[in-house]
Amino acid sequence: MLTTLLPSTSMPASLSLWELLSFDSFAHAGMFCVLCFLMIVGFSKQYTSLTLQRNPVRYSLLISTLFGVTIELLQYFLVYGRHGDVLDVIANTSGCLLGIVFFKWIYEW
């Protein structure tokens, strides 16, 4: 996740369907898929907070999505050489949703 704040010089200048389906988008989705999946597993197995244990999917989606939006805002406002991108937020959120699907597939279906 640290690499999301490192400067990069190979940022695309235009938006197209191919950029939406680029390696970068799949990397974002993959990272956030794993993040959300592991958060759901962790929240459901912990015993400190009953709220998190009873609603692990809801809180994992909320926290991981807010984390993705925060990273993009930090890139936009604070990191020189990077820029926040709406397509990255979409890829992050898609990855979170995919993590939920994987969790449901593995643990509940």
N, C-alpha and C positions, 0 to 999 in steps of 0.2 A: 504494500500500500504506500510505502514511502516513495516509490518511483512515480506516483501520481503527482508529486510536487517538484520533481527534478526538471530543470530546463530542457527544452527540446527545440531543435531547429527545423524539424521535418513536419511542420503542421500544414494541413491542407488549406488552400485559399478559398475554395468554393465548396458548396454542398451538393452532393448528388447521391443517387441511390447506391452507387458503388462504394462511396465513402461510408454510408450507413452500414453496409455489409463488409466493411474492411476488417483487416486483422485487428486493428485497434478496438473496434466495436466488440469483436468476439473476445478480446482480452479483457475488456471492461466487464462484459457479461459473465465471463468465466470467473473472474475474481469475486464479483458480487454474488454469483450463484453459490460459490463455496462459502463465502462469508455468511450469507443468510441461512444456508443449510446448517452450518456449524452452530450458529446462534440458536436456531430452533432446537437442535439436539441438546445444546447446553442448557437453554432455558427450561426445557421439559424435564431434564434430569436433576436440576438443582432443587434444593429444599429451603433456601433462604427466603425467597419471595414467592408466595402462593399466586400472586397476580401474574408473574412471569411464567410460572409453571402451568397455570390454567389456560393462558393465552399466548403460547410461545410463537405461533405463526404471526399473529397481529403485531406483537412487539418487535419481533425480528424484522418484519417488513418495514415497520415504521422507523426503527433505528438505522437499519442498513440503507434505506432510501434517503433519510436525512443525512447520513454520513456521506453518501454519494453526492448529494446536492452541495453539502458543505465543502467537499473537496473541489468541486467545480467552481464554487464561488471564491475559494482561496486561490485557485489558479487564475481566475479572472482578475481579482483585485490585488493580490499580493506577490505573486511569483513572476519574476522577470523572465521572459522567454517562453511563457506558457499562456494559454488562454482557455477560459472556461467554455464549454461547448454543450449546447442543448442535446445534441446527438449522443454525447457521452452520458448525460443524465438519463436519456431514454435507454441506452445500453445497460447502464447500471441497474435501473429499475427492472428491465427485462431479465437481467441476471438474477435479481432478487426473486422475481416471480418463478423463474425456472428452478431456483433453489427450493422454493415451496413445493413445486410439482415433484421434484426428486424426493423430498422428504415424505410427502404423502404417498408416493409410489413405493418407497422402501419400507416405511414404518406403518402405514395405515391401510394400504390396499391389499 
